């Protein structure tokens, strides 16, 4: 779940060797059968030991629940260190965390169906009576709509579901007459005013007594909500509608989901973390599967399972394809930017993403589920618990751990899918750690810092609602549970809703129409429910083979790596490849990467991405070396980025007929002459030979005293700089060899050094994408002599130069017209690459990301060594004029100074139209300077 807790799940995931079973109803329910299939990867756990561990879970629950009832009830939660209840307003505020508390005995309601799962039916009956007699839902308190829905509404519905089940069995709850359902309906109506927005997205908070906006409500002024907060309502609200026949709840939840789907980023099919509930603009544009988004994806798949609406499955599949394309970097799951999904938004992960392997099992995508789960387990083995956030090199980012159940949830699902007793051992570790480190005399206390083992005086309700439920089910046999768990689906808070709701009051719901749904390749969804394929190949060691390379990814001091290096030196073998020594042009290095399971991916924007798949490594030791190499590369890149965060630079064409009007946005270098501290460099440009600049130049006389043009690729940036400097060049411009790349659509990046001392490089170096570089290359073909200015920002044009009498042919005039009428280059101060739709007031320019390795794809060596000014036809300019404040006047001067024989041709626009366009640009730049655009 997104903010405070909550796991996710479906009664049982897929079996190891059988396909998903499909119930033949119009709702197309996805039911799965659980089989206990032992794989040979781990020794089987005896039934006696499983029963012992199950009994231990029961005792732990009794310890937590009993202390809550004795020391805290009717308060919302237990404070286990001080042995008292947490009452809203009586304790110091904890901020948003307290929004889950509504003075409605939260822990009792959240624990109702757990009591039945743990076969405590007598305690369940007593608890229901207490809820009916003691709980008040009409309190003057502001609560989270999201938390109240999943914990309280979900708890009441889960309790009702199992109450009617027990009543049908004829032994317990014979007096029950839907009282919990009536309370749920009352609460549902109290939450409905939150949906009173133009978008249909609910306000994040509501006053249980006064609703929204009223002065006494003290809420209703919020503008933003998280995606999961608005997208995690459909199961509870639809179940309430199906149970009661009141359609309004399901309709409101569907409308919110529909709006989120419509607002997804269309090119990446990702959603952001936070959205404006009135305008639908994304406030936070990072995207992942953790906090703020997690249960939105979960509820799309489970809404299909529970309600049988195919559009929910289509949406989930579309999002899942994007997640696996951009966010999943096995075994990691890293947030990205929704508009630029190839860019990571952060270098750490939060604990809430631990639910995702369980959701992948429900989908049937087992391999990445096993990989991510194993990575998380290694983090737990290092810190005893999963830190609230940890970095990509597995260091603690946020040290708290509020006893979250998501990892236990995924462990349960992986065991039900694989039958591998390894996951029973994982569950045993969780039990031992809880008892050893979190157990206190009055319950279980959250960890304030997993590194020190210090406690926090809190025991959240989700700990009883989920943790003990999943752990007990992990070790229980089917006969240990008094009902068939596979007849139910788990909500994100692990509350149980019966699957027969799909055919109840079905006519009340109108199926969604997934607008603008793009049909994806069916092969992307081979595992989608209903699944017609087997999950594993005929290899009993399949799961173990995926886990094995990840066994030591989180080693406290990496001793094996150190030992391996020492042994390599003693044996005469070469030590493992280190990131600082890596050369992308070294075939031996590339072969070593392949052996370590590391592959190079050439991105469309010209960057090179390193990705490791441990399963592809030649051995577990090689996989370990590969992971260390990746960690070193991340640290190296991060260090280089921290050392020097440089702003964009400018390449200004100052020769005839441009006179400084064309300014190209350029990426800086972390080496060479710093243009912000020294005078700009001005000179004519010349292409180097070889064009990639990776060896000694064969045309030093051509670049002597000039600014050398070199192509990206084949070697490090620093190596190119040294070669052209040795040939006498006064500066260098590296042009991207990825055709069509542009600073309009790709983030600029800094050219990093080669990991060695670069103080010997004295000339300035700048980088141009292909689109901007082609403007200079086209100018060379047209005018031969092209002079440019390399600077930290665009300089004022030289009026004397512009007014000089120079030969001016018809071709010159047409070229100038094209330059004026087909803008494409950027002024330095432009926000990087945002479309008008994306460049909202909440947008921020993307930071420059350093590229340590200059490595390009898509061109053969012969192509890369060829001079781009030779044997190529003219290409139209795609530039944008800068210094707009003076352009109108100077345009008139240029026309007056031009030859009378100049013809604008039929393609030219009227001068009034040109002036109008420029005036609009001037206004836009003025707005941008004021922060209004």
N, C-alpha and C positions, 0 to 999 in steps of 0.2 A: 504494500500500500504506500501511499505517497508521502504522508507526513509523519504519522506516529506509529503505525504498526501494520498489522494485517497481512496474512498470507493469502495464497490463492490456490485454487485447485479444482479438480473434478473428481468425483467419487473414486475412480480408478483410471489410470492411464492405460496405454496399450500394452498387451502382453509381449513377450519377447519374440515369439515366432508366429503368432496368429495375427491376421489383419484385424483392423477395427471391425467390430460387429455393428450392424446397422439395423435399427428397429424399423420395420416397414410401416411407418405412419406418414401422414402427410406433413408432419412437422420435421421429418427426416432427422430424428434424434440420433445423436452419436453416443452410443453406449459402448463401454469397453469392459472386457473381462480380465480379471486379474489372475494370473497364474504364477505359481511359485516355481520358476524354472531355475535350477541351479546352474551357474556357469562355473567352469573349472578354474576360474581365476582366483578364487579364494575358498578356504575350507568352509564347509557348511556349518552353520551354527545349530546346535542341537535344540530341539523343542524345549527341553528343560531350561536351557539358558535364555531362550527367547521369552519363555514364561516368567523367568526370574526378572528379566529386564522390564517386561511389561508390568509386573507387580511393583517394580521399583518406580516406574512412571506413575502408577496409581498412588503410591505413598507420597511422592513429590507433589502431586496435585492436591492431595489431602492436606499436606503441609501448607501450601499456598492458599488454597480455598478456605481451609479451616481458620487460618489466621486472619484472613480478610473478614470472614463472618464474625469472628470473635472480637477483633480489635478495630475494625473499620466500618462494617456495615452499620447504617445505611449510606455511608459516604460513598463517593464514586470509586475511589481506589485506596489501596493500603499503602501506608508509608512504613516499609518493613524495618527500617533502622530505629524509628521512634515508636513503633508498635501503635500507630493510631491512623485514623482515616484522613484522607485528603479531601477537604471541603473547599469548594471554590469561594474565594474571598476571605477565607480564614488563614490561608497560607500565603507567603510571598508569591507574587505572580511569576510564572515561568514563560510568559508570552504566549505564542500561538499554541504551545503544547497544552495549555489549560483550556483551549477551546473545545477539547473533547469532553470536558466535564460539564454536566448540566444538572447536577443535584438530582439524578435519576437512578442512583445505585448502579452505575455503569458496569462495574465488575460482575455483579450478580446477573444482569441481563446478558452480558457478553459470554457468560459461562454456562448458560442454560443447556444448549445442545451438547456441550462438552460432557456434562454430567451423564447424558444418555449414552454417548459414544463409549464412555468409560464404565458403562453398565451400573451406574449409580442412580437407578430409577427412583428409589425412595427419596434420595436427596433432591432429585429433579422435581418431584411432585411437591416437596416442601418449598423449594425455591420458587416454583410457579406461584404458589399461594402467597409467598412473601411479595413477589412482584405485583400481584393483583391488589394486595391490601396496602402496601407501603409506598409504591412508586408513584410519584406525581410528575406528569409531563407538562404541567402548566406553570413552570417556574419562570420568574423574571430574570433570565440569564441568557447571555449571548453565546451561542454555540456554533461550532463548525458544521455546516450542512453536510459536508463529506463524511466527517467522523461520526456524526449522529446517524447518518444513513447506514453506513457499513456496520457500526457497532451496535446501535440501539435498535433501529428498524430491522436490520439484519438479524440481531439477536432475538427479537420478538418473533420474527417470521420463522427462524430456525427452531425456536422453542415450540411454536405452534405446529410446525411440520412434524416434529417428533412427538408432540402431545397427542395429535390425532392418530399417529401410527400406534402409540402405546394404547390408546383407547380402543382401537380396532382389535388389538391383540387380546383385550378383555381382562387384563389383570390390574393395570394401573390407569390413572387419569379417567376413571369412569364418570366422574363428576364434571369433567371439562366440557365447556360449551363455547369454544372459540373466543374466550376472553382475551387471550394474548393477541389474537388477530384484531379484535376491536381496538385494543391499545395501539397496535401497529397502524391501523387506519386513522386513529386520532392523531398519531405522530405524523403520518404522511400528510394529512391536511395542514398540520402546523408548518411543514417544510415547503408546501406549495408556494406561498408568497415569495419565496426566494427566486422563483422563476419569472418574476414580473420584470423582465428586461426585454429590450427590443430584439435581442439575439436569441433569446430562449435559454441562454446559459444562466445558471443560477448564481445569485450572490454567494460569496464564500461563507457568509455568516448570517444568522437569523436569531432573533429573540423569540424564545419559545412561547412567551406570553403575549408580546406585542407585535411580533412579526418584523416588518421592514419599514424603514423610513420614518415612522412615527418618532416624535421627540423622545418618548420614553423607551423606544426600542434600542437606542444607542448604537445603531448599525444601519446599513443601507447606503453608506457613502462610498463604499469600496468600488473600485473600477476594474480590478484584476482578479483573476482566479487561475489556479493551476489546471492544466489539461486533465489530469486524473481527477481533480475535484469535480469537474463538470462532466467527465466521461465515465464515472464509476457509480452510476445510479440505476442503470437499466435492469440489472438482475433483481434488486430489491423492489424497485418501483413496479416492474412488470409482474413480479410474483404477487405483490399486493393487489394489483389489478386483477390478476387471474384468480386469486383466492376470493376476492370480494365482489368482482364484477364491476367495480368502479374503474372505468377506462382512463380516467384523467391522469392517473399516475404514470402509466406506461406511455401515454402520449407525450407528457412533458419530458420524460427521460429520453424518448426517441428524438424529440426535437433538438435537445441538447447535443446528442450524438450526431445527428444530421448536420448541425451547424459546425461542429468540430471537423467533420469529414470535409465539408465544403471549404473550410479554411486551411486545409493542409497545404503545404508547399507543393505546388503541382509538378515541378520538375524533379524534386527529390522524393515526393510522397511521404515526407516526414512532418511531424508536428512539433511546435515549440513547447517550452515548459510552462509559460505563463501567457494568458490571452486577456485582452480587454473585453469585458462582458457586454459592453455597449457597442463598440465599433467592430469587434472581431479582429483587431490588429494584434499581431504577436508582440508581446512585451519582452519576453525572453526568447531569443531565437536559437538557443542551443537545444539539442534533441538527443535523447538517450533512452534507456529502458529502466532507469532508476527513479529517484524521487521526482515527483511532479508529473510524470507521464505513465509510469509503470502499469497501473491497473486499468488505464484506458485501453491499452492493447489487450490486456487480459479479458476485459469485459466484452470486447468485440467478438473474440472467439467463443467465450462462454455464452454470450447472448445467442449465438447461432446454435450452440448445443441445447440450450434451454428452450429457446423460442422457435427454432427451426427456420429462421429467416435467412435465406441465402445471401442477402446483401451484406449482412454482418460478416459472413465468411469471406466474401469478396473484398471487403474493406480490410479485414485482418490480413489476408494474403498479400494485398498490395503493400500494406505497412511492413509486413514481415519480410517481404522481398527487399524493401529499402533498408530495414534494420540489418539484414545479413549482408547487404551490399556495402553499407557505409559504416555502421556502428560496430558490427561484430568483427573483431580482430583476434580470433581465437588464440588463447583462451580469454582474452580481454573483451570488455564491452565499453567502448569509450564514446563520450558525447561528441557530437559534431554540430556544425552550423547548418541550419535547415536550408539556407540559400547556397551554401558552399560546403556540401557534405563531405568533400574530400579533406576538409580541414578539421582537425580535432579541436573541440572547444575547451577541453581541459585535460589535464594529465593525471587525474585521479578518478576513482570509482566510488560510489556510495553503496552501503550495505543493502539497500532495498533492491538492488538488481539481482540479489541472490534468489529471488522468486523465478527469474527468467528460465533457468534450466527446467524447472517444473512445467512451465508453460510450453517450452519446446517439446517436452515429453508428451504433453497433451496434443500438440500438433503432430508429433511423430518424428521430429528431427532430433535424433538421439545423439549423434556424434558431437555436435557443438555443445549439447547439454552436458554430456560427460566431461568434456574439456573444461568448460567454465566451472562446473561444480567441483572438479578436482583442484583447479586453481584456488577456489574459495576455501576448500578444505585445507590446503597447504597454508593459507593465511591463518586459518583458525588454529592449526597445529602450532604455529609460531607464537600466536598471541592469546591462545585459549578461547578467544571469542573473535567474531568478525568486527573489526573496528567500524565505526560509523562511516568512515571514508578512509581509503588507502590509495597510495600512488601506484603508478604503473610498474614501479620497481618494488612494490609491496611494502613500502614504509607507511607508518601510521600518518594519516592526514588529519582526521578527527578521531580522538582516542575513545570517545564514549561508546557504550554498547547497552542499549535499553532492553536487553533480552529479546531481541527480534527473532521471529520464528521462520523467516523466509528460507533460510538454509535448511532447516529441518523439513520444511515442506518439500523442497526440491529433492532432498534425500529420500523421502517417502515415495515420491513419484518415480524416481529412478529405480528404486528397489522394485516397485510394482511392475515397471516396464521390463526390467532385466532379470529379476529374480537373483541378482548377484549378491551373495552374502557379504560382500565388501561393504555394501551400504548399511547392513546391520552393524558392522563394526564402526562405521561412521556415526550411526545413531548412538551406539554405546559410548563413544567418545564425548558426544554432546551431553549425555546424561552425567558422565563422570565430571565434566567441567562445570556443569551447573551445580552439582552437589559440592564440589571442591572449592569453587571460587565465588559463586553467587548466593549460596544458601546461607541464611542468617536465622537466628532464633524465631523471628516473626514472619518468615516467608522467604522470598528470593529478592535480592536487591540488584538493581541495574548497576553496571560497571561505569564508574565515572572516568576511569582511565585503564584501558586494557594492559597498558605497559606496567603500571604500578599495582594493579589489582584493587585500587580504591573503589569504594561503593558510592552510589547515589541513593537517596532516600525515596525511591519510586519503584513500584511494581505495576506496570501498565496492565490494563484489562486484557489486551491482546495476548499477553503471556499465557493466561488461562484459557482464552478462547481458541488459541491456535497451537502453541508449543506442545502442550500435553496431548492434544488431540492427534497431531501428526506423529509424535513419538510413540504413543500407544498403538496407533494403527500400523506403524512400522513393524512392531514386534508381534502384533496380534494375529491369530489365525481366524479364519472366517467364523468358526463356531464360538469365538470369544466375544463376538459382537452380536447383540440381540436383534439386529435388523440388517438388511442387505445394504451396505454402504454404497454399492454401485447403482442403487436406485436414486441417488442424490448427486447434486453438483455442489461443490464448495464455492462460496462467495470469496471475495478477497479477504474477508475476516474469518474464513473457514466455517461460516454458518451453512447449514444444510438446507437446500431447497429441492423438493421432489421433482424428478424429471417429468412426471405426468402432467405438470403444469402446462407443458407444451400443447396439450390437446384440450385444456380446460379454458372455457371462455375465449377460444381462439378467434372467433369472429369479431371480437371487440377490437382487435389490433389490425391496423392497416400496415401492410408490408412496406418497407422502405424501398425507394427507388434510388439506387446508387448512381447519382448523376455523374456524367463524364467519367464513368469507370472505364479504364483502359484494359482490355483483355490482355493478360500477360501470358507468357509462354507456359503451357500446362506443365512442362517439366519442372517448373519452379515449385510446383505444389504436388509432387508425387506422393508426399507423405500426408497430405491434407485429409482430414476425416470426411467421408469414409475412406479409409486407406486400403488399397487393394494389394499392397506389397508387404513383404516381410520386413521387419525392422533391421534385422541383422543378417549378414551373410552366414553361411553355415560354419561358423567358427565360434566355439564356446569361449574362446579367449578374446573375443572382439572388444568387450568393454575394458578389459584389463590392458589390451594393447593400446587403447586410446589414452588410458590414464598413466601408463608407465613412464612415458617421456616427461610427464609433468610432476613426477614424484618429488623432485627437489627444486622446483621453481622458486620456492620461498625459503631459502636457507639463511639462517640468521647471520652467518659470517662467510657463506660460500666456501666452506673448508674443502669441499670436494674439488672445486675449481682450482683452489690454490695447490692442493695436493697433486692434481692432474698436471699443472704447469711444472711443478718440481719434478714429478716423475718423467715428464716429457724431456726435460733437460738432462736428467740422469740417463735416460735410455737413448738419447741422441735424436729422438723424434722432434719434429717441429712443435712448438707450443701452440695453443689455440690462437686463432686470429683475433686480434684486438681491434676495436672500432677505430682507434686513432691511427692504426696502420693500414686500414682498408683503402684500396684503390679500385674504383669501379672498372678501370681499364685492364686490370691484372687478371688474366684468365685463371690463374691459380687461385686467386681470391674468390672468384665467382664459383669455382668448383668447390671450394671449402664451404661457401655459403649454401650451396645446394646440398652438401653432405649434412649440414646442420639444420636442414629444413627451412632455410631462409631463401625467399625468392624476391627478385626485384620486379616491381611493377612500375611501368612508365605511365604516369598520369597525363591526362589530356592537357593540363596546364603546364606541362614540361617538367614537373618535379618527378623525382624518383622515390617511390615508397618501398620500404623494406617490410616484409611480412613473414612471420615465422609460423609454420604449421609443424608442431612437434612430431606429429604422427608421420610426417614425411622425412624425418631425420633418419640417418643410417643406423643410429643406435641411441639408446637412452643417454649415453654420455655425450654424443654429438648434439642431441636435443638440448642438453644442459648447457653445452658450450654456446649453442645458438641463442638460447635465452639470455645468457650473460652478455653476448655480443649485442643483442637488441637493447638491453638495459644500458650498456655502455654508449651505444649510439644515441639513445634518447638523452642521456645525461650530457653527452658531448654537444648535441644540438641545442639542448636547453642552456648549457653553459655559454655557448657562443652567442645565443640570442640575448642572454642576460648581460653579457659583456658589452654588447654594443647594439642597442636598438636605434637604428637610424631611420630618419624620415625619407620619403621618396626624393629623388633628384630630378633634374630637368636636362633634356637635350634640346637645344634651341637652334633651329636652322636659320642662320643669319645672312647667308649669301643671297644674291639675286636669283629668283624674284620673291623670295620669302621675307627677307629683311626682319627676321625674328618673329614673324606672325605665327609660325608653327612651333609649338612647344610640345615635346613628347615626354610623357611620364616615364621615368627610368628608375630601376631598382638600384640601390647603392651596393657598395662592397664593404666588407669589414676589414679591408686591407687597402694599402695604397694611399694616395693623397686624399686627405679629408677636405672635400670641397666646401664644407661649412666653415672651415678655419683658414682656408687659403683662397687666393684669388682664383676666379674661374679659369678654366682652360679653354682656349679658343684655337681652332685650327681646321685645316681641310681634312677630309676623311679619305681613307684608302683601304681597299680590301687586302687582307693578308693572304699569303700563300705559304703553306696550305691554309685553307679557309678556316679550319677548326683550330688553328694556332697551337696545336699540341706538339709541335716539334720546331726545330730551328727554321726561321722563315727563309724562304728561297728568294724573296723579293724585298730585301731590306732597304734598297734604294727607293722603293715605292712608298714605304711607310715612314721613312726617316723624316722627323720633324712634323709628322702628321698624326692624326687620331686613327688608329687602326680598327677596322671592322673585322670581327671574328665571330665564327658560328659556335653556338653552344654544342657541347657533346664531346665524347671521347677522352676527356681528361679533366683535371681539376681546374677551377677558375684561376687559382694562383699560378698554375703552370702556364696557362695562356698568357697571363699578365707578364710573367718573367720573359717569355719568348718574344713578345712584341716590344718589351722594354729593351731587351738586348739588341733588337733591330733598330732602335733609335726612335720609336714611337713616343709621342708626348702624352698619349692617353689611349684608352681602349673602350670600345663599345661591343659587348657580347650580344648577339642577336639570337633569339630563340629559334631552334630548328623545327619546332612543332608548328606546322602550318596552321594559320588561323588563330593562334593564341593571341590574347589581347588583354591589356590591363583593364579593359571594360568588363571582362567576365572572369578573370583569374586574379587571385591576390598577388600583389607584388611581393617579392622576397629579396632578402639580402644575399649577396654572394659571399659565402663564408670562406675562410681560409682552408688550408689543407691539413690543419692540425699541427703544423710546424711553424717556425718563426717566419713571418712574412714582412719583417721590417725592411728587407731588401727591395721590396716593391715600392717605388717612389711615384709612380704615375697614377692618375685617377682612372678608375674602372667603373663603368655603368652597364646596366643590363636593360635591354629592350625586348619586349615580346615581339612575336613575328609580325603582327599587324603594324606596330609602330616602327619596327625595323624596316619593313617594306617601304615605308614612306621615304626613308633615306636612300634605300637602294634604288627606288624608282627615280628619285631626284638625280642620282648619279648617272643613270642611263639617259636621262633627259638633258642634263646640263653639264655633265662631266665633272666640273669643279663645284664641289659642295662644301661649304664652310659651316661648322657647327660650334656651339658654345656649350661646354659642360659646366654645370653650376648647381648650387644647392636649391636655387629657385630661378624662375624666369626673370630675365633682365629687360629693362625698357629698350625699345627699338631705337636704332640710330637714325634720326631723321635725315642727317646728311647723306647717309648711305642710301636711304630709301629714295631721296630726291635726285640722286645721280642720274645723268643721262647715260642710258645703257641701251644696246641693241635690244629690240623687243619684237620678236617674231609673232606670227599668228599662233604658233604652237605655245609660245610663252603665255599668251593671253588665255588660251584654252586651259593651260595648266593652272594658271592663277585662278581662273573661274572654278575649276574643279576643286582647288584647295579651299575656296571660299564657300562653295555650295555643298560640299560633301564632308562635313565635319566628322572627325573620328579620333584625332589625337586629344589628349587630355591636358588641362591645366593642372599644375602640380597640386593645387589645393582641393581638387575634386575628391569626393568620397569614393573610395575604391569600389568600382564595379557593381553598384547597387542599381537595380532597375527602379523606375519611378514608384512602382507598387511597393518595392521592398524598402525604399528609402524613406521610411516613416520617421516621425519625430523621435521614435525610440531606437532608430538605427544608430550604429556606431561604426566608424571605419574599422576595417579589419587590420590587425597588426601585421607588420611585415614578418614573414617567417623565413629564417635563414636556410639556405640550401648549401650544405657543406660540400656535396658532391655535384659536379657538373656532368650530368649523364643524360643523354637524350636517346629517344627511340624514333624509329620510323624513317631513317635515312641511312643509306649505305655509305661506307667510307668514301667511295668515289664521289657520291653526291655531296657529302659533307666537305670535301676538299675542293669542290668546284667553286668558281667565283660567281656569285649571284648576279653580277652585272653583265655577264656574258651570255649570249644566246638566249636571252629571255625577252619576250615581248613586253611592251609597256603595260603597266598595271595602274588603275585609277587610284588617285590619292584618297585616303580616308582620314582626313585630319580635322582637327577642331581648332578654330582661332582662339587665341588668348588675349589678355590685356583688353578686355572688351570695352572698358570705359573709353578708350581712345579710338576704337575701330571705325566708328561711323565716320568721323572726320577724316581719318587716314584713308578710308576707302575712296572717298571723294577725291582726295589728293592724288591717289594712285591713278584714278581714271583720267584726271586732268593731265597728269604727266605722261600717260601712255601715248603711244603712237596713234595718230588719227586713223591709221589703217587697221587698227585692232577691231576684230569682229567677235562679239560675244556668242554668236551662233544661236541656233534655235533652242538649244538646251538651257541657255541662260535664263535666269529669272529676272523679272523687272527689278530695278534698283530699290523701288519702294518696298517690295516683298523682302529683299535682303535686309534692308534697314529695319523692317518690322521684326524679322527673326532675331536680329542682333539685339534689338531693344528688349525682346523677351529674355534673351540670354543674360543681358545685363541685370534685369530684374531678378532673375533666378539666382545669379551670383550674389547680389545684394542680400537676398533672403537667406542664402546659405551662410553668409558672413554673420548675419544676425541670429543664426540658429533657428530660423523659421521654416526651413525646407527640410 
